[in-house]
Amino acid sequence: MKGYNELKDWQCKKNHKVWGTLTMRSLATKEELTRANKHFFNCVNRILFGNQYKRKGTKIDAFSTLQQMANGNWHLHFSTEKADEYSIEEYIRLLTSIWRNKVKGSGRYEVEEIKNKEAVITYQLHDYYKLGNDTLALS
């Protein structure tokens, strides 16, 4: 697939330490999940950077992809760098708390430390590679 290797190489150079899968409680459209993803990372950035997020555009580096399941529902996979002032465990707790408490309609979640960056990136990009889908969601 055109652009796949470049996208994979670009992602491998990132300093992402955490990745996860997020779903909605009910059947969500691609557009609804895209909005939820944006809201999720807006909340993360507001907590981490306060006014600097809006004033200066300071934000955490994150990469999200959307994936449609067999039942028609959408979920997202994301990877993100870790905020310096948090341990991995604290940062994972922060992310899961934001997803559960700040995103309306949020459902299941799984967030963990990246142990094999290439495997995570390959998994995140598998729809892009196999199906030619543009399922990248910018936050």
C-alpha positions in Angstrom: 0.0 0.0 0.0 1.3 3.4 -1.0 2.5 5.4 2.0 2.3 2.5 4.5 6.1 2.1 5.1 6.5 5.9 5.4 3.7 6.1 7.9 5.1 3.1 9.9 8.6 4.6 9.9 7.3 8.0 11.0 5.4 6.3 13.9 8.4 4.2 14.9 10.4 7.5 15.5 7.8 8.8 18.0 8.5 8.5 21.7 5.1 6.9 22.4 5.1 4.8 25.7 1.3 4.1 26.1 -1.3 2.6 23.8 -4.9 1.6 24.1 -8.2 0.5 22.7 -11.3 2.6 23.4 -15.0 1.7 22.6 -18.4 3.3 23.0 -21.2 1.8 25.0 -23.7 1.7 22.1 -23.3 1.4 18.4 -21.3 4.5 17.4 -20.7 5.8 13.9 -17.3 6.6 12.7 -18.1 10.4 13.1 -19.2 9.9 16.7 -16.1 8.0 17.6 -13.9 10.6 15.8 -15.6 13.3 17.9 -15.1 11.2 21.1 -11.4 10.8 20.2 -10.9 14.5 19.8 -12.8 15.3 23.0 -10.7 12.6 24.9 -7.4 14.1 23.8 -8.7 17.7 24.4 -9.4 16.7 28.0 -6.0 15.0 28.4 -4.3 18.1 27.1 -6.3 20.5 29.3 -5.4 18.5 32.4 -1.7 18.2 31.4 -1.1 21.7 30.1 -3.9 23.9 31.4 -4.1 27.3 29.6 -1.0 26.6 27.6 -2.9 24.0 25.6 -5.3 26.6 24.0 -3.0 29.6 24.2 0.1 28.1 22.8 -1.1 24.9 21.2 1.0 22.8 23.7 -0.2 19.2 23.5 0.8 15.6 24.0 1.8 13.7 20.9 -0.8 11.1 20.1 -1.8 8.9 17.1 -5.2 7.3 16.7 -6.7 4.9 14.2 -10.4 3.9 13.9 -11.4 0.3 13.3 -14.8 -1.2 12.4 -15.8 -4.4 14.1 -17.8 -7.2 12.6 -21.0 -6.0 14.3 -20.6 -2.6 12.6 -19.5 -0.8 15.7 -16.4 1.3 15.7 -13.5 1.5 18.2 -10.2 3.2 18.2 -6.6 2.4 18.9 -4.2 5.1 20.1 -0.6 5.5 21.1 0.7 8.5 22.9 3.8 9.7 24.6 3.9 9.8 28.4 3.6 13.0 30.3 6.9 13.7 32.1 5.4 14.3 35.5 3.6 11.0 35.6 4.8 7.4 36.0 3.5 4.9 33.5 1.0 3.6 36.0 -0.2 7.1 37.0 -0.6 8.1 33.3 -2.6 5.0 32.5 -4.9 5.7 35.4 -5.3 9.3 34.2 -6.2 8.2 30.7 -8.7 5.6 31.8 -10.3 8.0 34.2 -10.7 10.6 31.5 -12.2 8.1 29.1 -14.6 6.8 31.8 -15.6 10.1 33.3 -15.3 12.8 30.7 -16.4 11.2 27.4 -20.1 10.8 27.1 -21.1 7.3 26.0 -17.6 5.9 26.7 -17.5 2.1 27.0 -14.8 -0.5 27.3 -11.2 0.4 27.4 -7.8 -1.2 27.6 -4.7 1.0 28.1 -1.2 -0.3 28.7 2.5 0.4 28.4 4.0 -0.3 25.0 6.4 -3.2 25.3 6.9 -3.8 21.6 6.6 -0.6 19.6 6.7 -2.2 16.1 4.0 -4.7 17.0 1.7 -1.9 18.3 2.3 0.2 15.2 1.7 -2.7 12.8 -1.5 -3.5 14.7 -2.7 0.1 14.6 -2.0 0.3 10.8 -3.4 -3.1 9.8 -6.6 -1.8 8.3 -4.7 0.9 6.4 -2.4 -1.7 5.0 -4.7 -4.6 4.3 -7.9 -2.8 3.3 -6.6 0.5 2.0 -8.8 2.3 4.5 -7.9 5.8 5.7 -8.9 5.4 9.3 -6.5 7.8 10.8 -8.1 10.1 13.4 -6.3 13.3 14.2 -6.7 14.6 17.7 
